Amino acid sequence: MSTLAPELQRLVDEEEALLKRTLAALESARRRARQGPAVPLLAEELGLLKEEAATANPADLPHLFNQMDLVSAVVDRAGTRTFANPQSPYFAHLQVNGPAGVRDYLLGRDTFTDAAADVRIIDWRTAPLARVFYNYQEGDDYEETFGDRLTHGDVLIRRLVVIERGVLTGIRRGRQSLQRQADGQWVDASAQTALGGGAGKAVRSGSLGVGKGASASSGFDITAQLDKDQYAAMSVGAREPLLVLGSAGSGKTTVALHRLALLAARELANVPRTRLQVVVPEEGLARLSRRLLAPLGLEKVPVKTQSRWALDTARAVFREKDLEAFEDAPPLVTRLKRHPALATALKTHPAVAKKSSSFSSLRRQLAEAFTDRELLQRVVTAANGDLPTTAIEETVQHTMLQMSSAFSEGELAGFDSDATTTIDGKGLNEGTPEALAGTIDVEDFPILMALLAERQRPDVESTAHLVLDEAEDFSVFELFVLGRLLSKEKSCTVAGDEMQQTTTSFPGWPEVLQTLGVPKAEQVRLKVSYRCPRPIAELAREVLGSQAAGLEAGADARDAVPVGFHHFPNFDQASLFLRDELQDLIEREPRASVAVIASSSDAADTIYKGLAGLQKVRRVVEGQYTFEPGIDVTDADEVKGLEWDYVVLPDVTARAYPVDDEARRRLHVAVTRAAHQLWVLSYDLRSRLLPK
């Protein structure tokens, strides 16, 4: 017996009847196709492969992509028509009363029409009517220009739907959310959805866990949930460079990737996917971007981290396929090499003014600059407090070791192999300063390419469209090279938020656009943050202090339980408390996603050891996130662009987060990863960045 009110049951009946009619029309079309060329129903197989790839383990993706390529090739050769995937043929239902009368349109990722069955599936990327779905709400009058004709009408139905394996399992209409239970019964889950994670629904006062996490219960396609401002931003044409700004959780990444999907389907349809490119700071965000691109049909678009992009591009630009990157330079050396003050200083240095274009010559010139203490002093002075004077000597010594000669094979010729191996089994250079000999810092590659690009355009294939996410973390050298590699149309999407900048001295958005070569890019600011509820957003603003000037207060933020603050005399007590609470949480909410975000990688290692034996606890390093339910132990430098249902910051101490701008931004990033609830733990001396 239904648990729904009669009017809600009628809504469910309508959507189930529409789905049944759609699946029947698709099956009828496939039967007709079978009567043509004797080709298997490869379209359906291709849809299933895409669905599997969207959630597959990264290690399985090469195999899946190969299968998809083979199936696509057979379909193309046979001329077989493709149909919407019957497992999930559409994700939204739009009914309008327009010039042609009342019509139902289903938004999906394919186009299919059966007029006799009154079934119309439209591609959200290319169909003009999709604008009505994104720009208007149920009950609105709409007015849109389609081609050269102005069209009026009424939006009668606007619903998001979840279809899993051909079965309707969810419906959302405005704030109303209906869900199909495992036993087939439908329930009204509107109250739970409106609370956004369960404000006031904690199992007991003060406990971690405020209801089921969104990652386990949503199911609604992210494409269907784009709001009017997001849709407007991603609809900007390919020839107009776009800057998308917004606070944490405002959907910058979603907009940037969906804009890429729109352009790939419209203006860049004939461009090879390898000429589209996404570059992000960290591997975690790269993995997330790949997962978001797969259901958009863009699994072949390269998604690279800064370091991977720098190495791959340098190999292509300099025709040096054996180049390798050293990624463990001292932090101060890295900071100096990424600082915008260095770019200014290098322009006047005689060593880099020489007209050289070979990799070896440019590298020698750069090494000469990095051992020039007078030049480095100018950089530190121009950095205006961003760099300490100790960075000068550290950079000089590091460079001298890299340019020195280690024991070569020739020098060791004639010696017994046992004599060239140390007592711990390592080579003579391994683990010594001499191990740096011949290495090249990953930060050097963009600088070397920028020096070359100042003189000539790199002879490599141009990028038809570039998505640059978390752009505030890119150095001026990286930006300059990326800009020089753009096609003449300068098509790009730049997304970022200066309040989340953590690893470089941010020069400002006008300078970023100028360096990229798109100074007049159109700019949009996403004003609504969908991730963080009000208590977390308020703490994030307080952490930023004066840096939060100009940020909106977030009046639209949803309510939730207050941020939990817990202080302990020492680390051991904090660790025991954390273990007990996480054990309790994972037993109550096994489908929740949880992040324990430490202040550093070393701190995360220590905290992970204290959680040994708990179920579903993972130590995540180098961005190797699985995005599965459970507990990820990570650090503040690995989480940009990501989110979890629940976040615990286990070591917000005065030592880990001192009162300075860099610490403020790092803590702000960590705080704003929480979609529902945040706990802040401290011990010894509490960080003064927290409220009193």
WOVENWO-V404956 format. One record per backbone hydrogen bond with DSSP energy under -0.5 kcal/mol. NH is the residue of the N-H (numbers start at 1). CO is the residue of the C=O. If there is no record, write none. Layout:
nh->(NH NH)
co->(CO CO)
This chain:
nh->(3 8 9 10 11 12 13 14 15 16 17 18 19 20 21 22 23 24 25 26 27 28 29 30 31 32 33 34 35 35 36 39 42 45 46 47 48 49 50 51 52 53 54 55 55 56 56 60 61 61 62 64 65 66 67 68 69 70 71 72 73 74 75 76 77 78 79 80 88 91 92 93 94 95 96 97 98 98 101 103 105 106 107 107 108 112 114 117 118 118 119 121 122 122 124 124 126 127 130 131 132 133 134 135 136 139 140 142 144 146 146 147 148 149 151 153 154 155 156 156 157 159 160 161 162 163 164 164 166 167 169 170 171 172 173 176 178 179 180 181 181 184 187 189 189 193 194 195 196 197 199 201 203 207 209 210 216 217 217 218 224 225 225 226 231 232 233 234 235 236 240 241 242 243 244 244 245 245 246 247 250 255 256 257 258 259 260 261 262 263 264 265 266 268 269 271 275 276 277 278 279 280 286 287 288 289 290 291 292 293 294 295 296 297 298 301 302 304 306 309 310 311 312 313 314 315 316 317 318 319 320 323 326 327 333 334 335 336 337 338 339 339 342 343 344 345 346 347 348 349 352 353 353 354 356 362 363 364 365 366 367 368 369 370 371 371 372 373 376 377 378 379 380 381 382 383 384 385 386 391 392 393 394 395 396 397 398 399 400 401 402 403 404 404 406 408 412 413 415 419 420 420 421 422 425 428 432 435 435 436 437 438 439 442 444 445 446 447 448 449 450 451 452 453 454 455 455 456 460 463 464 464 465 466 467 468 468 469 469 471 473 474 479 480 481 482 483 484 485 486 487 490 492 493 494 495 495 496 500 501 506 512 513 514 515 516 517 517 518 521 522 524 526 526 527 529 530 530 534 536 537 538 539 540 541 542 543 544 545 547 548 549 551 557 564 565 566 568 574 575 576 577 578 579 580 581 582 583 584 585 586 587 588 589 592 594 595 596 597 597 598 598 604 605 606 607 608 609 610 611 611 612 614 617 618 618 620 620 621 624 625 630 631 632 632 633 633 634 634 636 638 639 642 644 645 646 647 648 649 650 652 653 654 657 660 664 665 666 667 668 669 670 671 672 673 674 675 676 677 679 680 681 681 682 684 686 687 690)
co->(186 5 5 6 7 8 9 10 11 12 13 14 15 16 17 18 19 20 21 22 23 24 25 26 27 28 29 30 31 32 33 37 40 41 42 43 44 45 46 47 48 49 50 51 52 52 53 57 57 58 58 60 61 62 63 64 65 66 67 68 69 70 71 72 73 74 75 75 85 107 107 159 105 157 103 154 96 101 98 96 94 120 92 105 122 121 119 114 114 115 114 112 106 120 108 122 123 123 127 128 129 129 130 131 132 155 137 153 151 144 149 145 146 146 144 142 97 140 95 154 95 93 172 91 170 161 162 167 87 164 162 162 178 160 176 173 171 187 169 179 185 181 179 177 187 189 190 191 193 192 195 198 209 204 207 211 213 213 214 214 221 221 222 223 227 228 229 230 231 233 237 239 492 522 242 494 243 524 496 526 247 251 252 253 254 255 256 257 258 259 260 261 262 263 266 268 272 273 465 302 467 304 282 283 284 285 286 287 288 289 290 291 293 294 293 298 276 278 280 305 306 307 308 309 310 311 312 313 314 315 315 320 440 325 330 330 331 332 333 334 335 336 339 339 340 341 342 343 345 346 349 349 350 351 354 358 359 360 361 362 363 364 365 366 367 368 369 371 372 373 374 375 376 377 378 379 381 380 383 388 389 389 390 391 392 393 394 395 396 397 398 399 400 401 404 406 408 410 412 416 416 417 418 426 422 420 429 429 432 433 434 402 436 326 441 441 442 443 444 445 446 447 448 449 450 451 452 452 458 485 275 462 275 491 277 466 493 279 467 495 470 471 475 476 477 478 479 480 481 483 463 487 490 466 242 468 493 244 497 498 504 508 509 510 511 512 513 514 513 518 241 243 245 524 525 527 249 528 558 533 533 534 535 536 537 538 539 540 541 544 545 546 548 554 678 563 680 682 570 571 572 573 574 575 576 577 578 579 580 581 582 583 584 585 589 630 646 632 595 648 596 634 600 601 602 603 604 605 606 607 608 609 611 614 616 631 618 633 619 621 623 592 616 594 630 618 631 596 632 598 635 636 639 673 593 593 677 595 679 648 681 651 685 653 658 660 661 662 663 664 665 666 667 668 670 671 644 645 645 647 564 649 679 566 568 684 652 687)
